[in-house]
Amino acid sequence: MTSTDLSGVMDQARRKLAATEAKGLSYIPQILEAHKQVVVAERLGHQRSLDAAIACDQLLLDAKDAIKGQFKWTDWRSEKLGDIPQTTASLYMRLAKNQDRLRKPTPEINNQLLKLSGAGELSIKKAAALLAEKKPRGATAKPKPKTDENVGREWLKVLAADELVAVLRELHGPDYLREVMAAAAKVLDAAGATNRIDAPSPSTATAGLRRM
């Protein structure tokens, strides 16, 4: 590529970046005005504030889509829309995503909305809090203490099979892997798994491990 060609490519990239930035910036006045309308609507009634929040969320999504691929949204939003904290933007998104549950609430949510409204405490933030999924009675479980064993278990869960093999080989060496493979083969045989899957025999597997 010649210097002229390189210069042309760079100019094209600059123009694309400038066009993307201009498109994103065009949404800022609309978003700020929509956010202002949410604040005003909060004093006029729940339905109006909900509608305003959903409208603001749509503009935020449009702006995010407009700058996609050129700017990181979190950084761009923080710089250009500093008057709208991420917590507020997330609130608008949650309301928009669950708008049907608020426009046509279940009896339980509707009762809570009426209770808050009657006490003069209804707000979009408190309405969003009603959307939290409640666990069935008796389904709550105490969180497991973060012992080294529990942390290790959680870490192992996310490892793919080849990653797990690589970790075990690094920690214990090939001989340990052969023992693990032999033990796993016994468990599979006992469960009858070898009749349902095309699993390598212990001798084949250990032969492969010897070459590691």
N, C-alpha and C positions, 0 to 999 in steps of 0.2 A: 504494500500500500504506500503510495507516494504521500508527501507532505500535504499536497493539495487535497487528495482524497481524505486524509485524516482530518484536515481542517473542515471539510464539508460534513463529515460524520459528526464532529464535535458541534458544529453550528446547528445541525439537525437535532442533536440531543438537547442543546440549550433551548431551542425553540419548543421542543416537546415539553421540557420541564417548565418553561415559562407559561405555556398554554395550560398545563395541568394546574399550576399554582393559581393562575388567574381564574380558572373554573372553580377551584376550591374557595378562593377568596370571595367569589360572587355570592356564596351561600352565607357568609358571615353576617351581613346586615339582616337577612331573613331569619337566621337562627336566633340572633340576639333579640329581635322583635318578637319572635315566637316565645322565647323564654320570658320576656317581659309580660306577654299576654297570660302566661301561666300564673305568674305572680299576681296579676290583677284578677284573674278568674278565680283564684283561691278565695277571694272575698265575695264572689258573686254566686258561688254554688259548686258543689262537687262535680256535676256533670260537665259544666263549662271548663273547669280546671282539668278534668280528665281529657276532654276533647283537645284542649290547648296543649297538654303534655304530649299527647299522641302526635299532634301536628308537628311539634318541635322535634320529637324523636325522628319522624320521617325526614325532616330536613337534615338532621345530624347524619342519618344513614346515607342520604344523597351526597352529602359533602364527603363522607368517608369513602364512598364509592368513586367519587370524582378524583380524589388524590391517590387512589390505590395504585400501587406499583411505583410511585415516585416519592411519596412521603410516608413516614411512619405515623399512623393516626394518633397515637397517644401523645407524641411529641407535638404534632401539628395542632391538635385540639388544645393542649396545654398552652401553647404559644399564642394561638389566634383567638381562642375562646376561653381566656382565663377567668372570665366572669361566670362561667358555667363549670363548676367542679365536676370531676369524674363521677363522684357519688350522685350528683344530680342528673348527669347524662345517663347513668346506669338506671336511675329511678325511672326516667322517661322511657327507656328501653323496656324495662320490666312491665310498665303499665301498657305500653303498646303491644307487647307480646301477649299479654293476658287480658286484653281489652274486652274480649267476649265474656270472660268470667266476671267482669265488673259491670258490663252493660246488662247482662242476663245472669245475675248472681244466683248461687244456690241459696236455699232458705237460710242456711247457717251464716253465709257471708252477708246476705241481705239483712238479717237481724243485727249483725255487728255494725253494718253501715248505718242502719236506722238508729242504733244505740249511740254511735258516735255523733251522728247528725243531731239527734235530740239534745245531746250534751254540748253541742256547738264545738265539737272537737274534730270533726271530719276534715281530713286533708288527704291529698294524693299520697303522701308518705305513709299515713296510717292505713289508707286503703290498700296500698301495695303490701303492707305487712300482713294483711289478711289473706294474701295469696300463698303464704307459706304452707307447704304440704305438711299435714299433721300425721304422725305415725300412729298406727292402730294401738289401742291399749294393750299393754303387755309386750309391745314390740321394742320398747326402748331398752337399750342395753348400755351398761356402764362402759365407758371407753376403756380400752385396755391400757394398762400402764406402759409407758414407753421404756420398757426394759431393752437391753441389748438384743435379747432373743426376738422380741416383737419387732424391733426396728429391722433386724436381719430378715425376718420372715416377709415383711412388707417390701423390702428391697429385692428379695429373690422372686417375688411374684411378678415383677415387671421384666425379668430377664427372659429373653428368648432361649430356646434350647441350646443353640450354638454358643450363645453368650455365657450361659451357665457352665457349659463344658469348658470353655476357655478360662473362666474364673477358677473352677475346681482344679484344672490342670496347673494353673499358675500357683495356686495355694498349696496343693498336695502332691502334684506330680502324676505321671502316667499310671503308676502302680495303683494309686488310689482310685483313678478313673476306672481301671479294670475291675476293681472290687465293686464300685458303684454299678457298673454295667451288669456284673454277675448278679448282684442283689436285685437290680431292677428286673432282670430276666426271670428270676424266681417269683417275684411278685406278679408279673404278667402271666406267667404259667399258672400260678395258683388261681388267678382270676379268670383264666380262660381267654385272656385277651389275644393270645397268639393265634387263636382260631378265627378272629375277626379282623385282624389287621395284618398287613404284610410287614411284620417286624423282623429285623435281622436276628439270627440265632446268636447265642452268647459267644460261640467260637468265632463267628464272622465279625461280630462287633468288637471283640477283644483283639482280633487280628488287625482291625482298622486302627484301634488305639495304639497298638505296638508301633504303627508307622508314624504316630504323632511326634 
